[in-house]
């Protein structure tokens, strides 16, 4: 098979289009080019610093939560078991997006290989789908703790918790494989400019030369089954928690429940809202779409450890105990 490379200058960008020609004189894109967030060098440098700080804070916060939960015997409960998995997933999710984003902010040509792009798409879908499932599981856990405290230990035993987490990861992997494999069946013959800062399914699908019907159906099915399928029980759990809180005579107890639920609902609403907006509306390459992508892929992993854990008195106490043990360990 005779292969050659063609360099074509795009009208809207100085992007490089790399193609290969096979049987039937059909060309296939082998490299994608990311539009990025800005072409201004000064703004790119500023964004590099901002996202580097965000990434370091995200990793530090989530890894710290994982360390505290693993080392403190007081936190060996279902809630913190789920939080540990959420922290790992947030650190992983951020690492899928931000390092490549930082690299591109310092590069003139923001190129990514065909296989590299599809790998990132697969990991983004896996992370987002798994996180949606985990957030729903965590809401159910809080529902059992608040509404059925006497049966909580039985309802949320180790076997149930492990099964719920395993199911979350399995559903995330399934959604990722299904959507990525269907996208891989599409033919990409050019252009290759992705109007985004990362490889995500909607903007990449716009570049397909073949009929994208199967991928569109797959995306919508995933959003309906996993999106609404996790959002409805999540909202139901928080609704029952709020109703239970309203029936509590203690003002302190009501205040504690409302404070916890309100912060959780804000994060959940932002995550689901941006996800639905990104994947259930036609991609156009607008600046708003990039802001939405940044919200669920960069901002949410940063906020989760602070909203779910570091504001928690038990986590703060565990952190103090860990820091108090450190001098003795050094001595």
Buried (B, 14 or more C-beta within 10 A) or exposed (E): EEEEEEEEEBEEBEBBBBBBBEEEEEBBBBBBBBBBBBEEEEEBEEBBEEBBEBBEBBBEBBBBBBBBBEEBEEBEBBBBBBBBBBBBBBBBBBBBBBEBBBEBBEEEEBBBEBEBBBBBBBBBBBBBBBBBBBBBBBBBBBBBBBBBEEEBEEBBEEEBBEEBBEEBBEBBBBBBEBBBEBBBEBEBBBBBBBBBBBBBBBBBBBBBBEEBEEBBEBBEBBBEEBBEBBBEBBBBBBEBBBEBBEEBEEEEEBEBBBEBBEBBBEBBEBBBEBBBBBBEEEBEBEEEBBEBBBBBBBBBBBBBBBBBBBEBEBBEBBBEBBEEEEEEEEE
